[in-house]
Structure formats: C-alpha cells, structure tokens
Amino acid sequence: MITTVNIPSEDMAVIRLEGKFTIEDVHQFRVKTGPLLREGMKTILLCCSTLEFIDSSGIGSLILLMNTSRNLNIELVVYDMQESIIRVFKTAFLDKFFRMLTLEDARATYPDLGL
C-alpha cells in the first residue's frame, strides 16, 4: 500500500490510501499517521478512492486510528470509498462507527481543500 500524507493546514491532514491495506502495511501506516495525532489537529481525512482491498489488520489499524482520534477530539472522516470497500465496512457495521462521505459530500464539507 502507498500512504500519502498532505497537511494543508496546521489543524487538518489528508491521507490517501492506495492499493491493498494488509498486515504488511500496518507498521508503515502507524508511522505515517502517528505524528498527526497531536494537540491542535482538528480533522483527519482518509481518501480511499484508490484503496482496492483491506484485510482485518488494515481495518484494525483504522479502528485504532479512529479510537485514538476520538480520545484526542480529532474528527476522522473516511471519504470516496470504492463500492467493494463500502460493502466490507457495511458487512462489519463499520459504517456506523466511521464517518463516511462520498467525494461530493467531502468537497461540499471541505471546499477549501480542493478535493
């Protein structure tokens, strides 16, 4: 998996997940997202438009990120997911746990980011 982090402002980060998110990618994901979990960060957006597959370890990493974010009062938003990934999230009832937006909704909610 390729994880790209963009920080358009001091209090917001956009993470793009590409490819397959498996157990082999968990450490890299934590290394890249760990520094974002700091005081002053308000929003983390996860772009999943090119995420093709996610296994249970990848889902576990996202749940850990969500729990940590909530404990730090950071809003975590997952957006622009492929239908196959949405099905995985809905099957596991993760759509009730994560804030999930379409690309259009994310653009409307965060117009200054140029998503």
C-alpha positions as CSV (number, residue, x, y, z in Angstrom):
1,M,0.0,0.0,0.0
2,I,1.1,3.5,-0.6
3,T,0.2,6.1,2.1
4,T,0.5,9.7,1.1
5,V,0.0,12.4,3.8
6,N,-0.8,16.0,2.9
7,I,-1.1,18.7,5.6
8,P,-3.0,21.6,4.0
9,S,-3.2,23.5,7.4
10,E,-1.9,23.2,10.9
11,D,-5.1,21.6,12.1
12,M,-6.0,19.4,9.1
13,A,-4.4,16.4,7.3
14,V,-5.4,14.4,4.3
15,I,-4.2,10.8,4.0
16,R,-4.5,9.0,0.7
17,L,-4.6,5.2,0.8
18,E,-3.7,3.4,-2.4
19,G,-3.6,-0.3,-3.3
20,K,-4.0,-3.1,-0.7
21,F,-4.0,-2.4,3.0
22,T,-2.9,-5.6,4.6
23,I,-0.9,-6.8,7.6
24,E,2.3,-5.9,5.8
25,D,1.3,-2.3,5.7
26,V,0.2,-1.7,9.3
27,H,3.6,-0.5,10.6
28,Q,4.1,1.9,7.8
29,F,0.5,3.3,8.3
30,R,1.2,3.8,12.0
31,V,4.5,5.5,11.4
32,K,2.8,7.9,8.9
33,T,-0.3,8.6,10.9
34,G,1.2,8.7,14.4
35,P,2.6,12.3,14.1
36,L,-0.8,13.5,13.1
37,L,-2.3,12.5,16.4
38,R,-1.2,15.6,18.3
39,E,-2.7,18.6,20.1
40,G,-4.0,21.1,17.7
41,M,-5.0,18.7,15.0
42,K,-8.8,19.0,14.4
43,T,-9.5,16.9,11.3
44,I,-8.0,13.9,9.5
45,L,-9.5,12.9,6.2
46,L,-8.8,9.5,4.7
47,C,-9.2,9.3,1.0
48,C,-9.9,5.8,-0.1
49,S,-10.6,6.3,-3.8
50,T,-7.8,4.1,-4.9
51,L,-7.9,1.6,-2.0
52,E,-8.6,-1.7,-3.7
53,F,-8.5,-4.1,-0.7
54,I,-8.4,-4.1,3.0
55,D,-7.9,-7.1,5.3
56,S,-8.7,-7.4,9.0
57,S,-5.3,-5.9,10.1
58,G,-6.0,-2.8,7.9
59,I,-9.4,-2.5,9.4
60,G,-7.9,-2.9,12.9
61,S,-5.5,-0.1,12.1
62,L,-8.3,2.2,11.0
63,I,-10.3,1.4,14.1
64,L,-7.2,2.2,16.3
65,L,-6.8,5.5,14.5
66,M,-10.5,6.3,15.0
67,N,-10.4,5.5,18.7
68,T,-7.2,7.5,19.2
69,S,-8.6,10.4,17.2
70,R,-11.8,10.4,19.3
71,N,-9.9,10.4,22.5
72,L,-8.0,13.4,21.3
73,N,-11.1,15.2,19.9
74,I,-9.9,14.9,16.3
75,E,-12.6,14.3,13.7
76,L,-11.7,11.4,11.4
77,V,-13.5,11.2,8.1
78,V,-13.3,8.5,5.5
79,Y,-14.3,9.5,2.0
80,D,-14.5,8.5,-1.6
81,M,-14.5,4.7,-1.0
82,Q,-14.9,2.2,-3.7
83,E,-18.1,0.1,-3.6
84,S,-16.2,-3.1,-2.7
85,I,-14.7,-1.4,0.4
86,I,-18.0,0.1,1.4
87,R,-19.5,-3.4,1.3
88,V,-16.8,-4.6,3.7
89,F,-17.4,-1.7,6.0
90,K,-21.2,-2.2,6.0
91,T,-20.9,-6.0,6.5
92,A,-18.8,-5.3,9.6
93,F,-21.1,-2.5,10.7
94,L,-18.2,-0.1,10.5
95,D,-20.4,2.4,8.6
96,K,-22.0,3.0,12.0
97,F,-18.6,3.7,13.6
98,F,-16.8,5.8,11.0
99,R,-18.0,9.0,9.4
100,M,-18.1,8.0,5.7
101,L,-18.6,10.6,3.0
102,T,-18.9,10.5,-0.8
103,L,-16.4,12.6,-2.7
104,E,-19.2,15.1,-3.4
105,D,-20.1,15.4,0.2
106,A,-16.4,15.7,1.2
107,R,-16.0,18.5,-1.4
108,A,-19.1,20.3,0.0
109,T,-18.0,19.9,3.6
110,Y,-14.3,20.9,3.0
111,P,-14.5,23.3,0.0
112,D,-11.1,24.9,0.7
113,L,-9.2,21.6,0.2
114,G,-9.8,21.2,-3.5
115,L,-10.6,17.5,-3.1
